[in-house]
Amino acid sequence: MAKDIYHQIVKTALLKDGWTITEDPLRLKVGRRILYADLGAKKLLAAQKEGQKIAVEIKSFLSPSPINDLEQALGQYIIYTQILSDTISP
């Protein structure tokens, strides 16, 4: 799986901000299919003593069609949001 040209830059920025990279890539399962977001990360909030978790999808929008890039990114966002909300819902 190819990584975006900004993958390492984003990963380094998250680490410098106190995030722990938990998965690279983040594996998301929906039915029998497996999808991959670029990164999974968590951060401990000292004040609340609760962990935050995020999924990160990195996009550079370098193709000849920025609209196509936007459509693809938006589609991934919608799919990943639904999978993650299904995963954490009671």
PDB file of N, CA, C and O in Angstrom:
ATOM      1  N   MET A   1       0.841  -1.171   0.000  1.00  0.00           N
ATOM      2  CA  MET A   1       0.000   0.000   0.000  1.00  0.00           C
ATOM      3  C   MET A   1       0.892   1.242   0.000  1.00  0.00           C
ATOM      4  O   MET A   1       1.757   1.400   0.862  1.00  0.00           O
ATOM      5  N   ALA A   2       0.671   2.110  -0.970  1.00  0.00           N
ATOM      6  CA  ALA A   2       1.487   3.320  -1.092  1.00  0.00           C
ATOM      7  C   ALA A   2       1.081   4.353  -0.051  1.00  0.00           C
ATOM      8  O   ALA A   2      -0.103   4.523   0.240  1.00  0.00           O
ATOM      9  N   LYS A   3       2.062   5.033   0.502  1.00  0.00           N
ATOM     10  CA  LYS A   3       1.804   6.075   1.486  1.00  0.00           C
ATOM     11  C   LYS A   3       1.881   7.432   0.804  1.00  0.00           C
ATOM     12  O   LYS A   3       2.675   7.633  -0.115  1.00  0.00           O
ATOM     13  N   ASP A   4       1.050   8.358   1.263  1.00  0.00           N
ATOM     14  CA  ASP A   4       1.039   9.711   0.748  1.00  0.00           C
ATOM     15  C   ASP A   4       2.403  10.371   1.003  1.00  0.00           C
ATOM     16  O   ASP A   4       3.106  10.015   1.949  1.00  0.00           O
ATOM     17  N   ILE A   5       2.759  11.321   0.159  1.00  0.00           N
ATOM     18  CA  ILE A   5       4.068  11.978   0.309  1.00  0.00           C
ATOM     19  C   ILE A   5       4.202  12.725   1.634  1.00  0.00           C
ATOM     20  O   ILE A   5       5.318  12.978   2.086  1.00  0.00           O
ATOM     21  N   TYR A   6       3.081  13.079   2.261  1.00  0.00           N
ATOM     22  CA  TYR A   6       3.119  13.799   3.536  1.00  0.00           C
ATOM     23  C   TYR A   6       2.974  12.875   4.744  1.00  0.00           C
ATOM     24  O   TYR A   6       2.892  13.356   5.874  1.00  0.00           O
ATOM     25  N   HIS A   7       2.942  11.572   4.530  1.00  0.00           N
ATOM     26  CA  HIS A   7       2.708  10.606   5.601  1.00  0.00           C
ATOM     27  C   HIS A   7       3.667  10.803   6.776  1.00  0.00           C
ATOM     28  O   HIS A   7       3.226  10.946   7.916  1.00  0.00           O
ATOM     29  N   GLN A   8       4.951  10.810   6.510  1.00  0.00           N
ATOM     30  CA  GLN A   8       5.933  10.916   7.590  1.00  0.00           C
ATOM     31  C   GLN A   8       5.875  12.272   8.288  1.00  0.00           C
ATOM     32  O   GLN A   8       6.082  12.351   9.499  1.00  0.00           O
ATOM     33  N   ILE A   9       5.597  13.329   7.544  1.00  0.00           N
ATOM     34  CA  ILE A   9       5.499  14.671   8.126  1.00  0.00           C
ATOM     35  C   ILE A   9       4.337  14.732   9.117  1.00  0.00           C
ATOM     36  O   ILE A   9       4.478  15.265  10.217  1.00  0.00           O
ATOM     37  N   VAL A  10       3.191  14.184   8.718  1.00  0.00           N
ATOM     38  CA  VAL A  10       2.019  14.174   9.595  1.00  0.00           C
ATOM     39  C   VAL A  10       2.286  13.304  10.819  1.00  0.00           C
ATOM     40  O   VAL A  10       1.953  13.686  11.941  1.00  0.00           O
ATOM     41  N   LYS A  11       2.881  12.147  10.604  1.00  0.00           N
ATOM     42  CA  LYS A  11       3.197  11.234  11.709  1.00  0.00           C
ATOM     43  C   LYS A  11       4.134  11.916  12.715  1.00  0.00           C
ATOM     44  O   LYS A  11       3.912  11.835  13.923  1.00  0.00           O
ATOM     45  N   THR A  12       5.159  12.574  12.227  1.00  0.00           N
ATOM     46  CA  THR A  12       6.104  13.283  13.099  1.00  0.00           C
ATOM     47  C   THR A  12       5.406  14.403  13.866  1.00  0.00           C
ATOM     48  O   THR A  12       5.672  14.596  15.052  1.00  0.00           O
ATOM     49  N   ALA A  13       4.517  15.141  13.206  1.00  0.00           N
ATOM     50  CA  ALA A  13       3.786  16.224  13.869  1.00  0.00           C
ATOM     51  C   ALA A  13       2.897  15.677  14.991  1.00  0.00           C
ATOM     52  O   ALA A  13       2.816  16.274  16.064  1.00  0.00           O
ATOM     53  N   LEU A  14       2.235  14.552  14.747  1.00  0.00           N
ATOM     54  CA  LEU A  14       1.409  13.939  15.788  1.00  0.00           C
ATOM     55  C   LEU A  14       2.255  13.514  16.984  1.00  0.00           C
ATOM     56  O   LEU A  14       1.881  13.750  18.133  1.00  0.00           O
ATOM     57  N   LEU A  15       3.391  12.888  16.707  1.00  0.00           N
ATOM     58  CA  LEU A  15       4.284  12.462  17.788  1.00  0.00           C
ATOM     59  C   LEU A  15       4.775  13.658  18.609  1.00  0.00           C
ATOM     60  O   LEU A  15       4.814  13.594  19.838  1.00  0.00           O
ATOM     61  N   LYS A  16       5.147  14.742  17.934  1.00  0.00           N
ATOM     62  CA  LYS A  16       5.627  15.944  18.632  1.00  0.00           C
ATOM     63  C   LYS A  16       4.523  16.585  19.475  1.00  0.00           C
ATOM     64  O   LYS A  16       4.804  17.260  20.466  1.00  0.00           O
ATOM     65  N   ASP A  17       3.268  16.369  19.075  1.00  0.00           N
ATOM     66  CA  ASP A  17       2.129  16.928  19.812  1.00  0.00           C
ATOM     67  C   ASP A  17       1.685  16.020  20.966  1.00  0.00           C
ATOM     68  O   ASP A  17       0.711  16.318  21.657  1.00  0.00           O
ATOM     69  N   GLY A  18       2.402  14.919  21.165  1.00  0.00           N
ATOM     70  CA  GLY A  18       2.095  14.052  22.296  1.00  0.00           C
ATOM     71  C   GLY A  18       1.235  12.845  21.981  1.00  0.00           C
ATOM     72  O   GLY A  18       0.849  12.112  22.892  1.00  0.00           O
ATOM     73  N   TRP A  19       0.927  12.619  20.713  1.00  0.00           N
ATOM     74  CA  TRP A  19       0.141  11.457  20.324  1.00  0.00           C
ATOM     75  C   TRP A  19       1.037  10.227  20.244  1.00  0.00           C
ATOM     76  O   TRP A  19       2.225  10.335  19.939  1.00  0.00           O
ATOM     77  N   THR A  20       0.472   9.078  20.514  1.00  0.00           N
ATOM     78  CA  THR A  20       1.145   7.803  20.331  1.00  0.00           C
ATOM     79  C   THR A  20       0.527   7.147  19.108  1.00  0.00           C
ATOM     80  O   THR A  20      -0.690   6.971  19.048  1.00  0.00           O
ATOM     81  N   ILE A  21       1.346   6.787  18.137  1.00  0.00           N
ATOM     82  CA  ILE A  21       0.842   6.108  16.945  1.00  0.00           C
ATOM     83  C   ILE A  21       0.570   4.657  17.334  1.00  0.00           C
ATOM     84  O   ILE A  21       1.482   3.928  17.724  1.00  0.00           O
ATOM     85  N   THR A  22      -0.687   4.249  17.224  1.00  0.00           N
ATOM     86  CA  THR A  22      -1.070   2.893  17.619  1.00  0.00           C
ATOM     87  C   THR A  22      -1.105   1.933  16.441  1.00  0.00           C
ATOM     88  O   THR A  22      -0.873   0.734  16.596  1.00  0.00           O
ATOM     89  N   GLU A  23      -1.395   2.468  15.264  1.00  0.00           N
ATOM     90  CA  GLU A  23      -1.447   1.626  14.072  1.00  0.00           C
ATOM     91  C   GLU A  23      -1.010   2.431  12.856  1.00  0.00           C
ATOM     92  O   GLU A  23      -1.402   3.586  12.690  1.00  0.00           O
ATOM     93  N   ASP A  24      -0.198   1.814  12.013  1.00  0.00           N
ATOM     94  CA  ASP A  24       0.300   2.457  10.794  1.00  0.00           C
ATOM     95  C   ASP A  24       0.427   1.397   9.712  1.00  0.00           C
ATOM     96  O   ASP A  24       1.496   0.813   9.533  1.00  0.00           O
ATOM     97  N   PRO A  25      -0.656   1.148   8.993  1.00  0.00           N
ATOM     98  CA  PRO A  25      -1.941   1.828   8.879  1.00  0.00           C
ATOM     99  C   PRO A  25      -2.966   1.314   9.901  1.00  0.00           C
ATOM    100  O   PRO A  25      -2.777   0.271  10.527  1.00  0.00           O
ATOM    101  N   LEU A  26      -4.058   2.081  10.048  1.00  0.00           N
ATOM    102  CA  LEU A  26      -5.167   1.703  10.913  1.00  0.00           C
ATOM    103  C   LEU A  26      -6.097   0.783  10.136  1.00  0.00           C
ATOM    104  O   LEU A  26      -6.620   1.161   9.088  1.00  0.00           O
ATOM    105  N   ARG A  27      -6.300  -0.411  10.646  1.00  0.00           N
ATOM    106  CA  ARG A  27      -7.138  -1.428   9.983  1.00  0.00           C
ATOM    107  C   ARG A  27      -8.576  -1.255  10.443  1.00  0.00           C
ATOM    108  O   ARG A  27      -8.857  -1.271  11.641  1.00  0.00           O
ATOM    109  N   LEU A  28      -9.498  -1.088   9.476  1.00  0.00           N
ATOM    110  CA  LEU A  28     -10.924  -0.959   9.752  1.00  0.00           C
ATOM    111  C   LEU A  28     -11.654  -2.107   9.071  1.00  0.00           C
ATOM    112  O   LEU A  28     -11.505  -2.314   7.866  1.00  0.00           O
ATOM    113  N   LYS A  29     -12.431  -2.844   9.826  1.00  0.00           N
ATOM    114  CA  LYS A  29     -13.132  -3.997   9.255  1.00  0.00           C
ATOM    115  C   LYS A  29     -14.609  -3.670   9.121  1.00  0.00           C
ATOM    116  O   LYS A  29     -15.242  -3.196  10.064  1.00  0.00           O
ATOM    117  N   VAL A  30     -15.149  -3.931   7.935  1.00  0.00           N
ATOM    118  CA  VAL A  30     -16.574  -3.770   7.688  1.00  0.00           C
ATOM    119  C   VAL A  30     -17.043  -5.031   6.963  1.00  0.00           C
ATOM    120  O   VAL A  30     -16.682  -5.270   5.811  1.00  0.00           O
ATOM    121  N   GLY A  31     -17.842  -5.819   7.646  1.00  0.00           N
ATOM    122  CA  GLY A  31     -18.241  -7.105   7.093  1.00  0.00           C
ATOM    123  C   GLY A  31     -17.018  -7.982   6.891  1.00  0.00           C
ATOM    124  O   GLY A  31     -16.229  -8.189   7.813  1.00  0.00           O
ATOM    125  N   ARG A  32     -16.870  -8.488   5.692  1.00  0.00           N
ATOM    126  CA  ARG A  32     -15.690  -9.309   5.379  1.00  0.00           C
ATOM    127  C   ARG A  32     -14.577  -8.502   4.736  1.00  0.00           C
ATOM    128  O   ARG A  32     -13.531  -9.046   4.384  1.00  0.00           O
ATOM    129  N   ARG A  33     -14.796  -7.232   4.586  1.00  0.00           N
ATOM    130  CA  ARG A  33     -13.805  -6.369   3.929  1.00  0.00           C
ATOM    131  C   ARG A  33     -12.947  -5.640   4.956  1.00  0.00           C
ATOM    132  O   ARG A  33     -13.380  -5.355   6.073  1.00  0.00           O
ATOM    133  N   ILE A  34     -11.722  -5.348   4.544  1.00  0.00           N
ATOM    134  CA  ILE A  34     -10.776  -4.598   5.371  1.00  0.00           C
ATOM    135  C   ILE A  34     -10.415  -3.314   4.623  1.00  0.00           C
ATOM    136  O   ILE A  34     -10.026  -3.352   3.455  1.00  0.00           O
ATOM    137  N   LEU A  35     -10.548  -2.183   5.308  1.00  0.00           N
ATOM    138  CA  LEU A  35     -10.128  -0.887   4.783  1.00  0.00           C
ATOM    139  C   LEU A  35      -8.990  -0.381   5.661  1.00  0.00           C
ATOM    140  O   LEU A  35      -8.849  -0.799   6.811  1.00  0.00           O
ATOM    141  N   TYR A  36      -8.189   0.508   5.119  1.00  0.00           N
ATOM    142  CA  TYR A  36      -7.048   1.018   5.862  1.00  0.00           C
ATOM    143  C   TYR A  36      -7.022   2.538   5.829  1.00  0.00           C
ATOM    144  O   TYR A  36      -6.928   3.138   4.759  1.00  0.00           O
ATOM    145  N   ALA A  37      -7.104   3.163   7.004  1.00  0.00           N
ATOM    146  CA  ALA A  37      -6.827   4.599   7.132  1.00  0.00           C
ATOM    147  C   ALA A  37      -5.318   4.707   7.353  1.00  0.00           C
ATOM    148  O   ALA A  37      -4.682   3.732   7.754  1.00  0.00           O
ATOM    149  N   ASP A  38      -4.752   5.854   7.100  1.00  0.00           N
ATOM    150  CA  ASP A  38      -3.301   5.982   7.161  1.00  0.00           C
ATOM    151  C   ASP A  38      -2.726   5.754   8.560  1.00  0.00           C
ATOM    152  O   ASP A  38      -1.726   5.053   8.709  1.00  0.00           O
ATOM    153  N   LEU A  39      -3.348   6.339   9.585  1.00  0.00           N
ATOM    154  CA  LEU A  39      -2.790   6.223  10.934  1.00  0.00           C
ATOM    155  C   LEU A  39      -3.894   6.086  11.969  1.00  0.00           C
ATOM    156  O   LEU A  39      -4.997   6.604  11.791  1.00  0.00           O
ATOM    157  N   GLY A  40      -3.591   5.392  13.037  1.00  0.00           N
ATOM    158  CA  GLY A  40      -4.410   5.397  14.240  1.00  0.00           C
ATOM    159  C   GLY A  40      -3.529   5.949  15.343  1.00  0.00           C
ATOM    160  O   GLY A  40      -2.344   5.621  15.408  1.00  0.00           O
ATOM    161  N   ALA A  41      -4.086   6.782  16.212  1.00  0.00           N
ATOM    162  CA  ALA A  41      -3.282   7.382  17.277  1.00  0.00           C
ATOM    163  C   ALA A  41      -4.123   7.560  18.529  1.00  0.00           C
ATOM    164  O   ALA A  41      -5.352   7.609  18.472  1.00  0.00           O
ATOM    165  N   LYS A  42      -3.440   7.656  19.657  1.00  0.00           N
ATOM    166  CA  LYS A  42      -4.133   7.932  20.914  1.00  0.00           C
ATOM    167  C   LYS A  42      -3.314   8.926  21.712  1.00  0.00           C
ATOM    168  O   LYS A  42      -2.103   9.055  21.533  1.00  0.00           O
ATOM    169  N   LYS A  43      -4.015   9.633  22.610  1.00  0.00           N
ATOM    170  CA  LYS A  43      -3.356  10.632  23.447  1.00  0.00           C
ATOM    171  C   LYS A  43      -4.010  10.604  24.816  1.00  0.00           C
ATOM    172  O   LYS A  43      -5.236  10.604  24.924  1.00  0.00           O
ATOM    173  N   LEU A  44      -3.210  10.581  25.842  1.00  0.00           N
ATOM    174  CA  LEU A  44      -3.720  10.619  27.204  1.00  0.00           C
ATOM    175  C   LEU A  44      -3.892  12.067  27.620  1.00  0.00           C
ATOM    176  O   LEU A  44      -2.953  12.860  27.552  1.00  0.00           O
ATOM    177  N   LEU A  45      -5.093  12.405  28.048  1.00  0.00           N
ATOM    178  CA  LEU A  45      -5.353  13.758  28.537  1.00  0.00           C
ATOM    179  C   LEU A  45      -5.109  13.777  30.033  1.00  0.00           C
ATOM    180  O   LEU A  45      -5.852  13.157  30.793  1.00  0.00           O
ATOM    181  N   ALA A  46      -4.089  14.473  30.455  1.00  0.00           N
ATOM    182  CA  ALA A  46      -3.686  14.475  31.863  1.00  0.00           C
ATOM    183  C   ALA A  46      -4.790  15.013  32.770  1.00  0.00           C
ATOM    184  O   ALA A  46      -4.999  14.485  33.862  1.00  0.00           O
ATOM    185  N   ALA A  47      -5.492  16.048  32.337  1.00  0.00           N
ATOM    186  CA  ALA A  47      -6.503  16.660  33.187  1.00  0.00           C
ATOM    187  C   ALA A  47      -7.697  15.731  33.412  1.00  0.00           C
ATOM    188  O   ALA A  47      -8.266  15.703  34.503  1.00  0.00           O
ATOM    189  N   GLN A  48      -8.072  14.982  32.393  1.00  0.00           N
ATOM    190  CA  GLN A  48      -9.249  14.140  32.499  1.00  0.00           C
ATOM    191  C   GLN A  48      -8.918  12.675  32.770  1.00  0.00           C
ATOM    192  O   GLN A  48      -9.791  11.900  33.160  1.00  0.00           O
ATOM    193  N   LYS A  49      -7.666  12.301  32.565  1.00  0.00           N
ATOM    194  CA  LYS A  49      -7.241  10.907  32.705  1.00  0.00           C
ATOM    195  C   LYS A  49      -8.031   9.990  31.780  1.00  0.00           C
ATOM    196  O   LYS A  49      -8.281   8.831  32.109  1.00  0.00           O
ATOM    197  N   GLU A  50      -8.414  10.505  30.648  1.00  0.00           N
ATOM    198  CA  GLU A  50      -9.102   9.718  29.628  1.00  0.00           C
ATOM    199  C   GLU A  50      -8.287   9.766  28.343  1.00  0.00           C
ATOM    200  O   GLU A  50      -7.652  10.776  28.038  1.00  0.00           O
ATOM    201  N   GLY A  51      -8.308   8.706  27.616  1.00  0.00           N
ATOM    202  CA  GLY A  51      -7.597   8.684  26.348  1.00  0.00           C
ATOM    203  C   GLY A  51      -8.459   9.170  25.206  1.00  0.00           C
ATOM    204  O   GLY A  51      -9.665   8.923  25.182  1.00  0.00           O
ATOM    205  N   GLN A  52      -7.855   9.852  24.271  1.00  0.00           N
ATOM    206  CA  GLN A  52      -8.511  10.233  23.020  1.00  0.00           C
ATOM    207  C   GLN A  52      -7.933   9.351  21.934  1.00  0.00           C
ATOM    208  O   GLN A  52      -6.746   9.027  21.959  1.00  0.00           O
ATOM    209  N   LYS A  53      -8.763   8.960  20.983  1.00  0.00           N
ATOM    210  CA  LYS A  53      -8.281   8.192  19.846  1.00  0.00           C
ATOM    211  C   LYS A  53      -8.714   8.892  18.565  1.00  0.00           C
ATOM    212  O   LYS A  53      -9.799   9.469  18.487  1.00  0.00           O
ATOM    213  N   ILE A  54      -7.843   8.829  17.566  1.00  0.00           N
ATOM    214  CA  ILE A  54      -8.167   9.424  16.271  1.00  0.00           C
ATOM    215  C   ILE A  54      -7.748   8.488  15.153  1.00  0.00           C
ATOM    216  O   ILE A  54      -6.850   7.660  15.309  1.00  0.00           O
ATOM    217  N   ALA A  55      -8.414   8.638  14.036  1.00  0.00           N
ATOM    218  CA  ALA A  55      -7.995   7.997  12.793  1.00  0.00           C
ATOM    219  C   ALA A  55      -7.563   9.129  11.871  1.00  0.00           C
ATOM    220  O   ALA A  55      -8.234  10.159  11.795  1.00  0.00           O
ATOM    221  N   VAL A  56      -6.455   8.949  11.175  1.00  0.00           N
ATOM    222  CA  VAL A  56      -5.913  10.005  10.324  1.00  0.00           C
ATOM    223  C   VAL A  56      -5.789   9.475   8.902  1.00  0.00           C
ATOM    224  O   VAL A  56      -5.168   8.438   8.670  1.00  0.00           O
ATOM    225  N   GLU A  57      -6.377  10.183   7.964  1.00  0.00           N
ATOM    226  CA  GLU A  57      -6.225   9.881   6.543  1.00  0.00           C
ATOM    227  C   GLU A  57      -5.487  11.063   5.934  1.00  0.00           C
ATOM    228  O   GLU A  57      -5.950  12.199   6.035  1.00  0.00           O
ATOM    229  N   ILE A  58      -4.362  10.813   5.312  1.00  0.00           N
ATOM    230  CA  ILE A  58      -3.493  11.869   4.795  1.00  0.00           C
ATOM    231  C   ILE A  58      -3.676  11.982   3.283  1.00  0.00           C
ATOM    232  O   ILE A  58      -3.584  10.989   2.561  1.00  0.00           O
ATOM    233  N   LYS A  59      -3.931  13.181   2.822  1.00  0.00           N
ATOM    234  CA  LYS A  59      -4.157  13.430   1.399  1.00  0.00           C
ATOM    235  C   LYS A  59      -3.314  14.601   0.924  1.00  0.00           C
ATOM    236  O   LYS A  59      -3.179  15.600   1.630  1.00  0.00           O
ATOM    237  N   SER A  60      -2.745  14.481  -0.272  1.00  0.00           N
ATOM    238  CA  SER A  60      -1.918  15.555  -0.818  1.00  0.00           C
ATOM    239  C   SER A  60      -2.615  16.335  -1.938  1.00  0.00           C
ATOM    240  O   SER A  60      -2.205  17.458  -2.231  1.00  0.00           O
ATOM    241  N   PHE A  61      -3.648  15.785  -2.570  1.00  0.00           N
ATOM    242  CA  PHE A  61      -4.373  16.457  -3.651  1.00  0.00           C
ATOM    243  C   PHE A  61      -3.437  16.891  -4.775  1.00  0.00           C
ATOM    244  O   PHE A  61      -3.446  18.052  -5.184  1.00  0.00           O
ATOM    245  N   LEU A  62      -2.634  15.957  -5.270  1.00  0.00           N
ATOM    246  CA  LEU A  62      -1.654  16.263  -6.307  1.00  0.00           C
ATOM    247  C   LEU A  62      -2.033  15.772  -7.704  1.00  0.00           C
ATOM    248  O   LEU A  62      -1.283  15.994  -8.654  1.00  0.00           O
ATOM    249  N   SER A  63      -3.169  15.117  -7.844  1.00  0.00           N
ATOM    250  CA  SER A  63      -3.535  14.602  -9.166  1.00  0.00           C
ATOM    251  C   SER A  63      -3.953  15.760 -10.075  1.00  0.00           C
ATOM    252  O   SER A  63      -4.181  16.872  -9.598  1.00  0.00           O
ATOM    253  N   PRO A  64      -4.052  15.506 -11.369  1.00  0.00           N
ATOM    254  CA  PRO A  64      -4.467  16.561 -12.301  1.00  0.00           C
ATOM    255  C   PRO A  64      -5.869  17.102 -12.011  1.00  0.00           C
ATOM    256  O   PRO A  64      -6.201  18.213 -12.425  1.00  0.00           O
ATOM    257  N   SER A  65      -6.695  16.322 -11.301  1.00  0.00           N
ATOM    258  CA  SER A  65      -8.055  16.759 -11.002  1.00  0.00           C
ATOM    259  C   SER A  65      -8.255  16.928  -9.499  1.00  0.00           C
ATOM    260  O   SER A  65      -8.479  15.942  -8.798  1.00  0.00           O
ATOM    261  N   PRO A  66      -8.177  18.170  -8.985  1.00  0.00           N
ATOM    262  CA  PRO A  66      -8.401  18.370  -7.554  1.00  0.00           C
ATOM    263  C   PRO A  66      -9.828  17.997  -7.130  1.00  0.00           C
ATOM    264  O   PRO A  66     -10.051  17.616  -5.981  1.00  0.00           O
ATOM    265  N   ILE A  67     -10.783  18.105  -8.044  1.00  0.00           N
ATOM    266  CA  ILE A  67     -12.163  17.712  -7.721  1.00  0.00           C
ATOM    267  C   ILE A  67     -12.239  16.205  -7.514  1.00  0.00           C
ATOM    268  O   ILE A  67     -12.922  15.746  -6.598  1.00  0.00           O
ATOM    269  N   ASN A  68     -11.554  15.432  -8.343  1.00  0.00           N
ATOM    270  CA  ASN A  68     -11.514  13.983  -8.166  1.00  0.00           C
ATOM    271  C   ASN A  68     -10.864  13.628  -6.829  1.00  0.00           C
ATOM    272  O   ASN A  68     -11.342  12.746  -6.116  1.00  0.00           O
ATOM    273  N   ASP A  69      -9.776  14.316  -6.494  1.00  0.00           N
ATOM    274  CA  ASP A  69      -9.123  14.097  -5.200  1.00  0.00           C
ATOM    275  C   ASP A  69     -10.084  14.394  -4.051  1.00  0.00           C
ATOM    276  O   ASP A  69     -10.148  13.640  -3.080  1.00  0.00           O
ATOM    277  N   LEU A  70     -10.833  15.498  -4.164  1.00  0.00           N
ATOM    278  CA  LEU A  70     -11.788  15.875  -3.128  1.00  0.00           C
ATOM    279  C   LEU A  70     -12.898  14.832  -3.006  1.00  0.00           C
ATOM    280  O   LEU A  70     -13.275  14.452  -1.898  1.00  0.00           O
ATOM    281  N   GLU A  71     -13.422  14.367  -4.147  1.00  0.00           N
ATOM    282  CA  GLU A  71     -14.459  13.340  -4.121  1.00  0.00           C
ATOM    283  C   GLU A  71     -13.962  12.071  -3.435  1.00  0.00           C
ATOM    284  O   GLU A  71     -14.685  11.470  -2.640  1.00  0.00           O
ATOM    285  N   GLN A  72     -12.756  11.670  -3.733  1.00  0.00           N
ATOM    286  CA  GLN A  72     -12.187  10.466  -3.127  1.00  0.00           C
ATOM    287  C   GLN A  72     -11.986  10.663  -1.621  1.00  0.00           C
ATOM    288  O   GLN A  72     -12.317   9.780  -0.830  1.00  0.00           O
ATOM    289  N   ALA A  73     -11.453  11.803  -1.232  1.00  0.00           N
ATOM    290  CA  ALA A  73     -11.220  12.082   0.186  1.00  0.00           C
ATOM    291  C   ALA A  73     -12.540  12.154   0.960  1.00  0.00           C
ATOM    292  O   ALA A  73     -12.649  11.624   2.066  1.00  0.00           O
ATOM    293  N   LEU A  74     -13.525  12.805   0.377  1.00  0.00           N
ATOM    294  CA  LEU A  74     -14.829  12.917   1.030  1.00  0.00           C
ATOM    295  C   LEU A  74     -15.489  11.546   1.167  1.00  0.00           C
ATOM    296  O   LEU A  74     -16.083  11.233   2.199  1.00  0.00           O
ATOM    297  N   GLY A  75     -15.378  10.741   0.125  1.00  0.00           N
ATOM    298  CA  GLY A  75     -15.916   9.379   0.189  1.00  0.00           C
ATOM    299  C   GLY A  75     -15.259   8.568   1.294  1.00  0.00           C
ATOM    300  O   GLY A  75     -15.941   7.869   2.043  1.00  0.00           O
ATOM    301  N   GLN A  76     -13.942   8.656   1.398  1.00  0.00           N
ATOM    302  CA  GLN A  76     -13.233   7.945   2.467  1.00  0.00           C
ATOM    303  C   GLN A  76     -13.676   8.454   3.829  1.00  0.00           C
ATOM    304  O   GLN A  76     -13.893   7.662   4.746  1.00  0.00           O
ATOM    305  N   TYR A  77     -13.810   9.760   3.969  1.00  0.00           N
ATOM    306  CA  TYR A  77     -14.244  10.339   5.239  1.00  0.00           C
ATOM    307  C   TYR A  77     -15.613   9.792   5.649  1.00  0.00           C
ATOM    308  O   TYR A  77     -15.807   9.388   6.796  1.00  0.00           O
ATOM    309  N   ILE A  78     -16.547   9.780   4.719  1.00  0.00           N
ATOM    310  CA  ILE A  78     -17.902   9.296   5.019  1.00  0.00           C
ATOM    311  C   ILE A  78     -17.874   7.820   5.414  1.00  0.00           C
ATOM    312  O   ILE A  78     -18.502   7.426   6.396  1.00  0.00           O
ATOM    313  N   ILE A  79     -17.154   7.018   4.658  1.00  0.00           N
ATOM    314  CA  ILE A  79     -17.071   5.584   4.960  1.00  0.00           C
ATOM    315  C   ILE A  79     -16.403   5.345   6.307  1.00  0.00           C
ATOM    316  O   ILE A  79     -16.925   4.596   7.132  1.00  0.00           O
ATOM    317  N   TYR A  80     -15.257   5.972   6.540  1.00  0.00           N
ATOM    318  CA  TYR A  80     -14.528   5.763   7.792  1.00  0.00           C
ATOM    319  C   TYR A  80     -15.334   6.250   8.993  1.00  0.00           C
ATOM    320  O   TYR A  80     -15.341   5.605  10.041  1.00  0.00           O
ATOM    321  N   THR A  81     -16.013   7.390   8.841  1.00  0.00           N
ATOM    322  CA  THR A  81     -16.842   7.913   9.932  1.00  0.00           C
ATOM    323  C   THR A  81     -17.931   6.915  10.307  1.00  0.00           C
ATOM    324  O   THR A  81     -18.186   6.686  11.489  1.00  0.00           O
ATOM    325  N   GLN A  82     -18.566   6.330   9.316  1.00  0.00           N
ATOM    326  CA  GLN A  82     -19.637   5.364   9.575  1.00  0.00           C
ATOM    327  C   GLN A  82     -19.079   4.117  10.260  1.00  0.00           C
ATOM    328  O   GLN A  82     -19.653   3.626  11.233  1.00  0.00           O
ATOM    329  N   ILE A  83     -17.970   3.613   9.753  1.00  0.00           N
ATOM    330  CA  ILE A  83     -17.357   2.406  10.361  1.00  0.00           C
ATOM    331  C   ILE A  83     -16.964   2.687  11.812  1.00  0.00           C
ATOM    332  O   ILE A  83     -17.246   1.882  12.698  1.00  0.00           O
ATOM    333  N   LEU A  84     -16.321   3.814  12.053  1.00  0.00           N
ATOM    334  CA  LEU A  84     -15.885   4.145  13.407  1.00  0.00           C
ATOM    335  C   LEU A  84     -17.067   4.384  14.338  1.00  0.00           C
ATOM    336  O   LEU A  84     -17.016   3.979  15.499  1.00  0.00           O
ATOM    337  N   SER A  85     -18.128   5.029  13.865  1.00  0.00           N
ATOM    338  CA  SER A  85     -19.286   5.248  14.730  1.00  0.00           C
ATOM    339  C   SER A  85     -19.998   3.930  15.027  1.00  0.00           C
ATOM    340  O   SER A  85     -20.526   3.756  16.126  1.00  0.00           O
ATOM    341  N   ASP A  86     -20.025   3.003  14.077  1.00  0.00           N
ATOM    342  CA  ASP A  86     -20.598   1.682  14.329  1.00  0.00           C
ATOM    343  C   ASP A  86     -19.768   0.908  15.336  1.00  0.00           C
ATOM    344  O   ASP A  86     -20.299   0.140  16.139  1.00  0.00           O
ATOM    345  N   THR A  87     -18.451   1.121  15.285  1.00  0.00           N
ATOM    346  CA  THR A  87     -17.527   0.396  16.167  1.00  0.00           C
ATOM    347  C   THR A  87     -17.661   0.860  17.616  1.00  0.00           C
ATOM    348  O   THR A  87     -17.585   0.040  18.530  1.00  0.00           O
ATOM    349  N   ILE A  88     -17.857   2.160  17.840  1.00  0.00           N
ATOM    350  CA  ILE A  88     -17.892   2.686  19.220  1.00  0.00           C
ATOM    351  C   ILE A  88     -19.290   2.852  19.763  1.00  0.00           C
ATOM    352  O   ILE A  88     -19.443   3.172  20.941  1.00  0.00           O
ATOM    353  N   SER A  89     -20.327   2.649  18.951  1.00  0.00           N
ATOM    354  CA  SER A  89     -21.701   2.777  19.442  1.00  0.00           C
ATOM    355  C   SER A  89     -22.059   1.566  20.295  1.00  0.00           C
ATOM    356  O   SER A  89     -21.591   0.456  20.043  1.00  0.00           O
ATOM    357  N   PRO A  90     -22.913   1.796  21.328  1.00  0.00           N
ATOM    358  CA  PRO A  90     -23.293   0.675  22.193  1.00  0.00           C
ATOM    359  C   PRO A  90     -24.131  -0.361  21.489  1.00  0.00           C
ATOM    360  O   PRO A  90     -24.520  -1.357  22.098  1.00  0.00           O
TER     361      PRO A  90
END
